[in-house]
Amino acid sequence: MFDVPAPSSPASSLAFASGGGQMGALLRETAWSGTGLGPMDAWPPALRVAVGIMLGMGQPGFVAWGPDLHLLFNDAYRAMLGARGSDPARLLGQPFRAVWPEIWDIVGPMFEGALRGEPSWADDHPFIVHHNGCPEQIHVRFSATPLRDETGVIVGVFCTCADTTDTVRSQRERDAALAELAASKETLEIAADAAEFGLFEHDVKRDVASWSPTARAHFGLTPDAPVDAGTLGRAVHPEDRERVQGELAAMLAAPPADGRYRGEYRAVGPEDGAVRWIGVRGRLFFDADGKPQRMVGATLDITQRKEAEAQAQLAAREALAAAEANAKFRAFFDQATNFAALMTVDGVVVEVNRVSLDAAGVVREDVRGRPFWNCGWWSPSHTLAGEVRALLLTAAGGETVRRALPYFVAAGGERRTNIMFAPVRGDDGRILFVAATGVDVTEQHHAGERLRLLDAIGEATRIAADPKAIMEEATRLLGEHLGVTRVAYADLEPDNDRFTIRHDWHVPGAMSTAGVYSLDLFGSRATSNLRVGRNLVVGDVDRELAPEDGAGMFNAIGIKAIVCCPLVKGGKLVAMMAVHQSGPRAWTGEEVALIEAVVERCWAHIERVRGAAALVEADRRKSEFLATLAHELRNPLAPIRNGLEILRLSHTKPELQASVRAMMERQLGHMVHLINDLLDIARVSSGKVVLRIERVALQAVVGSAVETSLPLLEAAGHTLAVEWPNAMPEAPLLLDIDAVRISQVLSNLLSNAAKYTPQGGRIDIKVRGSGSEVAIAVSDTGIGIAADSLPMLFEMFTQVARSIDRSKGGLGIGLALVRHLVQLHGGSVSAASPGPGQGSTFTVRLPLGEAQEPVQANVPADLQSGVARSAGTLPSRRLRVLVADDNVDAADTLRALLELSGHLTRVAHDGEEAVRLAAQFLPHIAFLDIGMPRLDGYGAARAIRALPGLEAVPLVALTGWGAQDDRRRSREAGFDEHLLKPAVPEEVAALLERVARC
């Protein structure tokens, strides 16, 4: 034996390995990372489901996983291992061949067949195990079933076992005992002759009876004798009358669920005085209020059968008396743990053991002398009784037959047995009796059914191309397997309350529950369980839930019992699958576990399909983005190229040259804007944007955005209106934000509104404060947005289809940038539109500052109006300027601009040359590119700082890299300023002017 820590609740990722006794605990405690199976929380769904089933089984079972057949087993199987099972930790996870090398030649071919998809089984197979140091032969019935993963590939073997040693020994002892019994006992005989059926009807409400002539004859009446409600009571034998009247009264007071009545009693003919045995079968029907209305049924004269049964019981008692003289025979029936019965060759029961009697809830006197197929294990089903009769008579003909059959138990349920009928022969070879032995295989049968269902769902969904097809097939298979009213699945909205049932499978006649619901309406039990990932299991809605706490909602959609399994990701409830029953139902643990397994398998398939679809969609968007980027970059290049040619040819036309230069500046600005958007979205997506948060008045931010977008609005002839709370724009709304970034957000929305609104449209900005947040809505009268495009509007590289004549360009990243920037501020952005041609509204929500007292709010310098932009003015003094850039054209054009402004320049095209020229030229200021050959800009800056007389020279980094990390590196290298290419001439002029004034 071994010690295992007390069981504890496993982590949610190991819930499949819950329970399982000592082996379950050992399985959870084992460090699997270094084994061939890998970490337990990374086991594939097929292995997790198989292990969960194996641990929950009461009979011996094991899973052999992978090509090496790594062994995982339960407590019951450990007992079968004998001495080798004393240290299970040493065996767990080892290859089966290493655990049982001596039986590999027997079971190895069976496992190899299972790995090829060929299930196999064996009955009563002998094996040698060691107990207490001594070898002992046991007999085992076992089966090997292929295990398949989600794609249908066979990945292991699932085995169930049963120790049949006692059964084999008992069979051998029984055969010897029965042979001895047969020598002294003649064959039992019994006769049964069926009489004609009589019909009757009794109107319970009116107390009126109607009998057919045959029914009258059964009770000793003439065919035309009158009958009434009291005739039956008068005709029943006095010794049986009180019992029969009590049974009928009890039935009317508390009718059984199916309304059926069965009875056998004696009747005394009032005219001939003869005593007859009558068998009655009837059914009670109810009115609309559920009250008994009438009973109809049939009668049968069973006198001959009763007499035959009495004779058979007498013969059986005589045979039993002879059998009891044989100790081996009694030991067989008294000690056997499996089902056992002995019948004559005509099928009449001679003896049954206690296990069989307890299963049917009867005593020996109820079955002795009766046909085996008419006993309680089989009689509730006419079809089943007929099949048992045929099997028994086949065995009476000399053939041993086996069959897996259902049987009925005392509690009213149905279980499964593997039963064998075998002839028992005397010394002379004559068949004297038929013996029936069986073992309960209900759990094994259910485990096989579950595996077959999961295999069917896996096969059906493996080739599915979309989530809807997966769930349609899975819900159908699960619903039909469980025999439920409905199976539905739903997706949760981001608010963690509203959910949409997009599809449900339901039986014919049942209503569909597809639609949108609020989870809160289903009560506190549903919300508290599902939102934290716990199953909701309700067997009777009306008994377990209050009307105002969920029962009313469940009843409204026809649910009386439910199992709902949630899917929680990132602490959020994202999806659910529910099984509904229109009436109360006691859900079993096996059913709940099966639903969980189906849910886990389905969502694994759905995530696979959605992942593949997402890759396809991402590839499509990428292709569209690259095509759009090429188009957007070519658009400004064409007029710039044409402008260069015009400038070359128009020396004598200064007005035309000025117009062309203005056009080229606009097109260049468009290209710079595109590139800046690309850089911004890259920084935001990689988390490299650092917000400069300060207390700012919203009025200043909105004013800056309007000023930026005003040229576009005016060019399109749009009307712009800004509406503030209470019509008081002078009352400051203070926000703790990065004013530049929020101005960028609003400017982006205004530019989009201007682009996609026909000439002469209207654009409104409405600002509303509500509690702790402020909402800024930008509305337009433009071309609108289709409803199916709204959900993906803020995704990267997404562009809603626009008509060609209104296309204004864009890369499909502007709104994605808007969403990222707003979310960085703890806010949100949403879009709404009544539809195409009806305009659209974009709403930005931001948190207000903690205190809104009237204080002087900061307005960043780059948002203030009237910033001086001097270009081309003469400097305060002439400067020596060093320019270093490996791009010759860029260096030469900057030198030309500087020289036109009156400065002296020197140009270098690599870092080492820049250091050498700086030592000779002693510049007042130096513009250095970062990515230069031989020595980069960082190294050049450090080297120049080390030169005598240049320790304090202003150094300007001129580069295409503008992320926060790039600016940090330039500062650390000694740069004073960091300008992005292409440098704005006004910025260069301002720097030079600052140096000139020093």
N, C-alpha and C positions, 0 to 999 in steps of 0.2 A: 504493500500500500504506500501511498505517498500523501504529503500534506499540500493542500492548495489554499491560498488565501480565500477568505470569505468572499462570495460573489458580490460584485458591485455593478452599478449601472454602467455599461460600456459607453464610450463616446459615441455620439450620433453616427460617426463614420463607420463604427464597428457594431451597429445595432443588429446587423444580420447574424452576428455570433452570440446573441443574447441567450441566456439559459444554457442548457446542455450539460448540467451537472458538473462533475469533476473534469471531464474532458473539455467541456466548454470553457471552464475557468482556465485550464492549462493552455488551451488554444489562444485565449486572449492575453495570457501572461507571457507567452513565448516570444522571443525576439526573432522575428522572421527576416529581418533585413539581410542577414548573412546567408540565408538559405536559398534554395532553388526557386522558392515561391515568391520571394521578395517581400517588401513591407506589407502588412496586413491591410492598411487603409488604401493600398493601391491595387489590391486584388481585383481582377476583372469581374463584371456583373455575373457572368455564368458561374464562376467559382463561388462568389458570395451567396448566390441563390442556392447552389447545391449544398454548401456548408450549412446554411440556415435550415434547409430541409433535413439534412442528416442529423444535426444536433437536436431537432425537435422530434425525431422519431423515437418511439419506445422500443422498437426492435433493433437488433444489431445492424449497423450500416457503416459504410466508409466511402470516401471519395479518393480515387487515384488520379492525380492531376498531372498533365503534361506528358511528354514522350517518355520520361523516366518513371511515371506513375507514382509521384510523391504521395504518401499515405496520410490521410486525415480520417479519424474514426471517432465514434461516440462511446459512451460508457458501456452500452450493451455489447458492443463488439470487443471492447477491451477484455470483458469477461471470457470471450471465446479464445483469446490469445493464450490462455493458460499461464504458465510460468513466465513466458516472455513479456506478458502484460504487466508484470510487477513494477517495471520502470517505464511508464508510457512516455515520459519526456524524451527518453533515448530513441523511441521509435517514431515519434510524431514528425512528419515531414520527410521521413526517409523513403527511398524507393522501395516499392512493394517487394521486389525481388530480394532486397537485402534483409527485409523483415521476415519473410517466409521462404527462404531458399529451397527448403526441402519439398515444397508443393508447387514450385514454379512450373515444373514439367506438366502439371495438371491444369493449373489456372492460367498459365502464361498464354497458351493458344486462345483461351476464351477472351482474355483482355485484348490480345492483338486483333481478334475478330471484332470486338466492340470498337476499337480504334479505327477499324475499317468501316464502321457503320452497321455491324451485324450483332444485334443483341443476342445474348445466350443465357441459359439457365440450367440448373441441375438439381435433381431431387435426391435427398438422402445420400449425399456423397460422403464416403468415409475419409477422415483425416486423423492423424496422430498428433496429439498435444501432450504436454507434460504438466502434470499436477502433482505438487509435493515431491518433485524429483522423479516421478514414475510416468512412463508413457501410458497414454490412455486413448482408445479409439473413440472418436465422436462421429456423428453423422450430421451433415449440414445441407439445408436447402438454400440455394443462393441464385441470384440473377445478376448479370452484368449488362448495364445499359449505357450507350454512348452519351457523353455530355458535349453539347455544342455551344459555341459562343454566339455573339450577336450576329455574326456574318454567316453562320451555318457550319463553320469549320469544327470538326471534332477535336476537343482539347483535353479529354479525360474520360474516366469511366465512373459511373455511379453504381454501387453495389448494395443490395439488401440481403440479409442472411437470417436464417432461423435454425436453431439447434434442434434437430429432429431425432437426437439419440434416444430419448425416452420413447418417442413414437415408434421407432424401428424396433427397439427392444420389446415394447408392448405388442407390436404386431406379431413378432415371433412367438411371444408367450401366448397371445390370443389364438394364433393358429394351432398351437399345440393343445391348448385347452379345448378349443372348439372341436378338434378332431376326436378328442377323448369323449366330449359330450355327444357328438354325433353317433358314436357307437352304441349308446344306450337310449337314444331318443328318436322317436319317429318324427317324420316331417309334420310340422304344424299345418293345419288347413283352416281356412276361413272362407265363408261364402257371404256375398253381399249382392242383393238384387234391388235394383232401383224401381221405385213405384212411380206412377204418374204424378205430375204436379197439379196442385189445386191453386186457384187464384182467389184473393180476397182484397177488399177495400173497406176501410173504416173512416168515415167522416167524423173527425174528432170534435169539430164545433157543433155539428147537429146530432152527434151520437147515433149515427146511422151506419149499419153494416151491410155489406153485400158479399156473398160467397158464391163461387162457382159450384156446379154439381159435384165435381171431383173433391173440392175442399169439404163439402158436406159429407161425402162418403168417408173421408179420412177421419171424421169425428163421429162416425156411426149414424149419420142422418140420411134420410131418403133424399133423392135429387131435388124434390120440390118442397122439402121441409122448410118452414119459415125460419129466418135467423134475425137476430137483433143484437144490440151492443152487449147484452148479457149472455149470449149463447156460449161464447168462448169460456167465460168463467164457470158456467154450469157444466161444460163438457170436459174440462181439465180434471185429471185424477185428483182426488182429495189430498193425497200426499204431496202433490206438486203445485196445487192451486195457490197457496199463499206465496210460494216463491215466484211463480209466473206473474201474479197480480202485482207483486212488489217490483219486479223488473220493469213491467210496463208503466207503473206509476212513476217510478224513478226516471224513466226515459222521458215521459211527458213533462216532468218537473224540471229536469236538467238535461235536455237533449244533447247527445254527442255531436261533435263537429260535423260528421258526415251524415248524421241522421239514420244510421243503419242499426238494425236489430237482428240478432241471431239467437235462436233458442231451440231447445229440445226438451220435450216433456211427454208425459203419458196422457191419453184421453180415454174416457169411458163412454162407449156408445149408449145414448139414452134409450135406444130402441132394442139393440141386441145385447147390450151389457158387455161387449168385448172390449178388452184393453189394448190400445194401439200406441206405439211410439210415433210421435209426430215431430218432424223437423220444420222449423219456420224461419224464413228469411224475409225481412221487410225493410221498408225505408220510409222515414217520416219526412213529409214535405211541410214547408212553412209559408205563411202569408207574408204580405209586404211589411208587416210590423215585426216579423221574426217569430211569430207565435205558431205552435203546431196547428196544422190545418187538416191533414189527412195522412193515413198510412196505407200503403199498398204493399203487397207481397205475395209470396207463394208458400204452399205447404207441401210436404212430402211424407208419405208413410215410410218410416225408417225402421219399422218393427223387425223386419228380417235382418237389417244391418245390426241393430242393437243385439238381437239374439246371437248373430254371428260374432260380434265383438265380445259378448259375454263368454261364448265358447272359446274364442281366441285368447281372452284374458286368462281363462282357466287353463288352457294349454300352455300359455306363456308362463303362468305361475308354476306349472308342473316342470316346464323346461328350466325355469330359473332355479327351482328347487334342486334339480339335477346339477345345474351349473354351479350352484353355491357349494356343492360338495367338492368342487375343484378349486383349490386355493389360488392357483394361477389365474383362473378365469375371474374370480372376484377381485384379485389384485389389479388386473387389467382395467376393470370398470371403475374401481374405487380410486385408483391412484393416477390414472391417465390425466394429463394436463390438456390434451387436445380433445376435440369432439370425437365420440365413438358411439356406434349403434350396431345392433345385430338384428337382422330381419330374416324371416322365412323367404323361400324363393318366390313366394307370391307378394312379398313386400310388407308383410305384417311385422310390426315391431315386437321383438322378443325382449330386448334390453337396451337401455341407453345409460351413459354415464352422467355423473353429477354436473360436469361442465356443460353438457348439452342441455340438460333440464333447466339449469339456472339461466342460460341464454334466452330460452323461450318463456321462462317464468311459469313452468308447469311442474307437476309431480309425475312420478312414474305411472301411476294409475291412469293419468290422462292420455298416455300415449301407448302403453302396452296393449297389444291386440288391435291397434289401428294401423291402416296403411301408412307407411312412412311419409308419403307425399301429402297426406292429409293432416299432418302434424303442424304445430304452430310455426315452425321455422320456414315453411313453404306455403301453407294453405292460404294466406291472405292474397296470394297472386295465383290465379288459375293457370296462367302461362308457365310460371315457375314450377308449380306443382306438377304440371304435365311433363316438363323437362326432367325433373327429378325421377318421376315414375319411369320414363323411358331409359334413363341411365341405370336405374336399379334393375330393371328387367334385362338390360343388356348384360349386366354383371351376372344375373341369374342364368344367363345363357352360356357363361363360361369365360367372359372377357373382362379384364380389369380396365376400368375407365377412370380418367381424371377430368375434372372440370372446375373452373373458377366460377362461382355462383354468388349471387346476393342471398342473404337470409335475413329474417326478421327477428328482432329481439323483444324482450318483454316491455321495454320502455316505449315501444312503438317505432323505433328507428330501424334503419336498414344498414347492415354491415356486409362484409365480403368474406368468403371462405374458399380455400382450395380443398376440394373434397375428392376422395377416392372411393369407388365402389369396387369390391373385389369378391370373387366367389370363394367360399370355404368348402373344401372337399373332405370326404371321409377317406378311410384307408383304401376303399375300393374305387376311389376316383369320382364317386357321385357327388354332385353339388348339394350340400345340405343346407347352407345358409348363405346370406349375402352380408358382408361386413362393410360398414361405412366409417371412414375416419377422415377428419378434416382439421385444418388449422386456420385461425382467424388471420387474414392478410389485409384487413381494412387499411391500416396505415401504409402498408406497402403499396396497395392499390391507389390510395389517394396520392402518395408521393409520385407514383408513375403517372397519374393523371395530370398532376401539376407540372411535371417535367414535359409531358407531351404538349400541354397547353402552351408553356413557355417556348418550347421548340416551334410550335405552330405560329405563335406570334412573332418569334424571331425570324422565321422563314418568310412570313407574309410581309414583314416590315423591312427586311434586309434590302429589297430592291425598290422600296418606295422612294419616290423622288421629292416628296414634300410632306411637311408635318401633318397636314390634314389627312392624307392617305394613310399615314401611320396610325393616327388616332382612330380613324373610322374602322380600320380592320381590327385593331387591338380592342376597342370597346365592344365590337360585335362578338369577337371570340370570347372575351371575358364574360360578357353578359349571358351568352348562351351556355357557357360552362357552369356559371353559378346559378342559372335559372332565375335571374332577377328581372325587375321591371325595366330598369334603365341604367345606362352607364354614360356619364358625361364628363367632359374635361373643360377647364376654364383657364383663361389668362387674367392675371391681376393688373390693374392700372397702377401707375407710380404712387397714387395716394394710399396704397395698401388697404383700400376698402372696396372700391368698385371692381367687379370682375365680370367678364363676358364669357358665357357658355357659347362657344362657336359651333359646337356639334355635339349631339348625343345620339347614342343608339338606344332604341326602345322597342319593346314588344309591340306587335300590332294592337291598335286600340288605345295604347297609352299616349298621353300628351307629350309633346316635345318641350323641354325646358330651355331651349336656346334663347338667349337674350342677355340683357345687362342687369346686374343686381348689385345691391349694397350688402357687403358681408355683415355689417352691424345689424341688419334686419333679421339675421338668422340666430341671434342671441349671444349671450356672454360665453356660453360653453363653446360654441363654434369659433368665435373670435379669439378667445384665450388659448385654445388648442392650436388652431391652424396657423396663427401668426408666429408662433414659436416653433413650428415644425412638428407638432404632435398630431397624430391621427384623431379624427372625430369619429367615434363609434357609438351609434344610438340604435338600440334594438326596438324601442317603442316610443315614438315621438310624444304621444299623448300622455304616457305614464312618466317619462323621464324629463320632459321639458314643460315649463309653464307656458300658457298661451301667449303671454306678452313677452316671453323670453325665447323666441325662436319657433315654438310649436305652431303658431299661427301661420308663419311664412312657409314652413315645411308643408303644412296641410294644404296651403293655397296652391302648391304645385304638385300635389298628389304624392307626397313622401311620408311614409309611416316609419321607415327604418332606413338608416344610411351609414355607409362607411366612406369617409372622405380622407384621402391621403394628400398632404401638402408638399410642395417643393419650395424650400426657402434657400435663397442665395444672397450672400452679403447681408444677412440679417433682415431681408425683405421677403415676404411671401410673393412669389412670382407666378405660380400655377397650382392647379389642384385637379385631381381626378376623383370622382365620386360614383359610388354604386348605390342605386336607389331601389327600395322595395315598396310596393303599394300597400303592404300590410306589415304588421309587426314581425320581426324575425330575430331569432337568437343567433347572432353572428359567432362563428367559431374562431378560435385563434388561427387555425389553418387557413380559413377563408381570408382573414385580415392579412396574414402573411403572404398569401397568394396575390392579393390586390397590391400590396407593397412591392412585391417582386415584379408584377406587370408594370406598375408605375415606373419603377427604376429602369427597367429594360426599355420601355417606350421613350422615356426622356433621354436615355442614352442615344437612341436612334434619332430622336428629334434634334438633339444638339449636333449630332454628326451631319444630318441633312442641312440644318441651318448654317453650320460652319462652312459646308461646301458651297451653299448658296451665297453666303457672305463673301467668300473668296471670289466667286464669279462676279458678284456685284462690285466688289472692290476693284477687280481687274477691269470691269467695264467702265467704272468711274475714272480709273487711272487713265485709260485710253482716251476717254472723252476729255479729261483734263489736259493731257499732253497735246491733243489736237487743238483744244481751245487756246492753250498757252501759245502754241505756234502761231495761231491766227491772231491773237491779241498782240504779240510782239511784231508780227509782220505789218499789222495795220499802221502803227506810227512810223515804222521804218520806211514805208513807201513814200509818204509825203516828205520825210526828212531827206531821203535820197533825191527826190525831185527838187526840193528846196536848194540843195547844194548845187544842182545843175543850173537852177535859175540864178543863184548868186553869181555863178561863174559867167553867165551870159548877160547880166544886167548891171554892168558897171556904171552906166549912165542913167540909171533909174533908181535913185535913192529911196523913193516912196515904196516902190515894189520890193526893194531889198529889206526895208523896215518891216513890211507886211510879212515877207517870207520868214524873217528872223522871228517875229512874234509867233507865226505858225509853228516853226521848228521848236521854239521854247515850249509851246503847249504840248506838242507830241512827245517831246523829251520828258516833260512833267508827267504825262500819262504813263510812259514806260517806267519812270521812277516810282510812281504810285503802285503799279503792278508788282514791281520787285519788292517794294517795302511791305506790301500785303503778304507776299510769299514769305519774307523773312519773319514777319510778325506771327503768322500762323505756325511757322516752324518753331519759333521760340515758345509760343503758348503751348503747343502740343507736347514739347519736350520739357515743359515746366521751368523754362529759363527766364520767364518774364518776372521782373521784380517791380511791384507796384510802389509808386511814391505817394503814400497815403497822407492827405492833409485835409483839414477842415475847409470846405469850399462851398460857396453859394451856388446852388443849382442854376440860378439865373445866368451867371457868368458862363457856365459850361454850355448851356443851351444857346446863348448868344454866340459863343465861339463856333459851335457846330453850324448854326445858321449862316454865319459869315463865311465859313469855308464852303458851304454848298450853294451860296447865293448865286454865283455866276451860272451854275447849271440850271437852277430854278428860273432865273431871269431869261436865259437863252431859250427855254421851253415855253415861256409865257405863262408859267403857273402862278396861282395865287397862294400865298402862304399866310396862315393864321396861327398865332400862338395864344393858348388859353391857360391862364394860371388859376390856382384855387381862389375862389371868392373875388376873381377879377382883380387881384392885388399883386402884380408881379414885383412890387417894390418890397414886399415882406419876404426876407430871405429864407429859403429852404436850405438848411445846412446839411451837407453830406460829408462823411469821412471817406474820400475816394481819391483815386489818381485822376485828376481832372483831365489830363491829356488823353488818357485812355477812354474815359467816358465820353469826352467830346468826339473822339474817333468813332465810338459806337454810334452816337446820334448822327454824326455826319454821314456814316455809311448808310444808315436807314433813310436819311433824307435824300441821299444820292440815288438810292434804289427807287424811292418813290418818284423822283424826278424822271428817271430813265424810263420807267414802265407806266407812266401816265401820259395819255395822249396830249398833244399841244393844247395849252389853255386850260389845264386841269386845276384841281384844288388840292392842297396839302395842308393838313392840320396837325399841330402839336398840342396835345392836351396833357396838362400836369395835374395830378391829383394826389393828395396826401391822405393816407388811411392808416391810422394807428402808428405802427413803428416803421412803415415803409412809404415810399413815394412811387407812383406809377407814372411813366412817361409814355404816352401813346402817340405814334406817328401814323396818321391815316391818309389815304389818298383815294382819288376817284379813278384809279388806273385800271389795268386790264385784269386784275384779280388773280386768284389762285384756285385751281381745282382742289376739291376736298381730298382726293387721294394723294395729292402732292404735299399737303401740309405736314404729315408726320416726318417726312425726310428733308424738310426745308433747311434745317440747320446742320445737316450732315456735310462732311467735307466733300468738295468737288461736286456738289449737287446743284443743278440748274433746272429750274422749272421751265418747261417748254415755252418759248416766246415766238411770236410771229416774226418773220424775217425782217419786215419793214420797221419793226420797233426794237429790234435787237440793238442793245447799246454796249455789248461786250461784257467782259467779266470772266473770272476764272472759276466761279462757283465756290469761293472760299470766304467771301465777305461775311455772310451770315454765320458761317462756322466760327470765324474770328469774333464776331459780335457775341455769340453765345459763350465762348470761352472767356472773354474779357469780363462779361457781366457775372459769370459764375465765380470768377476770381474775386469779385467784390461781394460775394455772398448773396447775389441777386439771381434773377431769372428773366428770360425773355420768351415770349410766345407770339404766334402769328394766328390771325383769323381772317377769313374771307367768305362772303356769301357765295362766291363762285366766280367763274370767268366773266369778265366784263363788269364786275360789280365792286371793284376796288378791294383794298386790303388794309389791315391794321396790324402794326407791330407794337407790342407793349413791353417796355423794360421796367422791371421792378427792382428797386434798390433800397437797402435799409437806411433810415434817417439817422443822423447823428444822435448820440445819446442825449444831448442837451440842445434845445433849440432857442436858448436865450439870445437876445440881440448882441452879438459880438462882431468884431471886424473880421470878416472871412478873408482868407488868403485867395488871391487870384494869381496863378502862375504867370510868369512873365510871358510865356509863349501863347497865353490866351488873352493878354491885354491888347486892346486896340491901340493903334497908333505907333506900333513898334517901328523904329527907324529902319528903313531898308535903302541904304545908299549904295549905289553901284556906279562905277565909272567916275566917281568924284576924285579929284586930285588929293593925294595923301598930304598929311601935315609935314612930312619930310620923306626924303628918298631913302629906301631901305635896301640892304643887301639880302637877297632871298635865295636859299638853296632849295632846289626841287630834285627829289630822287624817286624815280619810278622806272621799272623795267618795261612798262608799256610806253614805247617811244612817242606815240601820238598823244597819249594823255599828258606826258611830261612836257612835250613841245607846246601843246595848246595852253597849258597852265602858264608856262614861261611867257607865251605871247601876251596873255591877259595881264600878267604882272608888268611886263615891259610897257604895254600900252598905258598902264597906270603910272608909269614913271619910275619903276623900281629896277635895280640892277639884279641880274639873275645868273646862276650857274646851274647846270643840269647834269645829273649822274643817273646811270641806268643799272647800277647794282650797289649793294651796301658798302663794299670796300671802296669803290670810287667816291661814294658820298662822304665817307670819313676823310679821305685824302683831300677832296675839294674843300671840306669844312675847315681843315687845318690851314689851308692856303687862303681861303676866301673870307673867313671869319664872319659868317652871316649874322644878321640881326634876328632872323627867324628861318626855320627849316621845315619843309613839307616832305615827309618820308612815307613811301609806300611800305606796307608790312611784308608782303610776299615777294621779296627781291632775291635774285640769285647771289651766290657766293657769301653773302652776309645779309640776313633778313633785317627788317626794320627795327625789331627789338634790339638786336645786336648792334646795329648802326647807332641807335639812340644812346645806348650805354657807352659806346666808344666815343661819340661826339661829346657827351657829358664829361668824359675824362680828359678832353683836350684843354690845354691852358687857355684861359680867357673865354671858354664856351661853357663853363659850368652852369650858367644861368640862362643860356640862350633858349628862347621859346621853341619847343619842338611840337609839331602837329602831325599826328598819325592820319594819313589819307588812305582809306581802305574800303573794301566792299564788305568787310566783316563788322557787324554792329551789335552783336549780342552783348549782354551784361558781362559775360566772361571775357569777351574780346576787349571790352573797355577796361576791365580790371587789369588784364595783362599789359595793356599799353601804359596804364598809369604806373604799374610796377616797373616797367622798363624805363620810365623817366619822361614820357610824353606829357605835355601840358594840356593838349586838346586832342579830340578824336572826331574826325570828320568822315562822313560816309560818301563814297563815290556814287554818282558824280557830285562833286562839291558845288554847293550853291554859290555863285559869284558874290552875292551879298554877304554870306558868311565869311568868305575869304577876305573880302574888303574890310569887314568889321574887325577881324583879327589883326590885319595889317595896321588899321587905324589905331587900335589899342596899343600895339607895339610902338608905332610912330610917336604916340603921345607920352611914352615912358621916358 
